[in-house]
Amino acid sequence: MPLSDLTEAELKMVQQCLDAAADGKFFEDWEFHTLFGVDREVVRQVAKQFPLVDEFDESEGGNDDSWLVINNTFANLLGYPHRKDAELAQWVSASKGQVEEVFRKWRG
């Protein structure tokens, strides 16, 4: 499901998750690229451009990393054992269950 099908509240949640992944203390710098497939600055760029990204744009100069960044942000915030759920709640106003629902909805 494209981002355009998400509600305003769901888009806000995605934005909060992207910001948390990019600037929070959930993932060590030395393993960030391994977990996300891109470096932290790419996640910051997607977060900065969000929601004006086309996660399916693979054209030259397009947002070809957007899908990967959004997917891996959800996957790692939800599945990686960062043991910082209380800190995550300071970044994301939705519950972990709500974030999981939006992840499933976005993934289709």
ABEGO torsion letter per residue (X at the ends): XBAAABBAAAAAAAAAAAAAAAABAABBAAAAAAAAGBBAAAAAAAAAAOABBBAABABBGBAAAAAAAAAAAAAAAAABBAGAAAAAAAABABBAAAAAAAAAAAAX
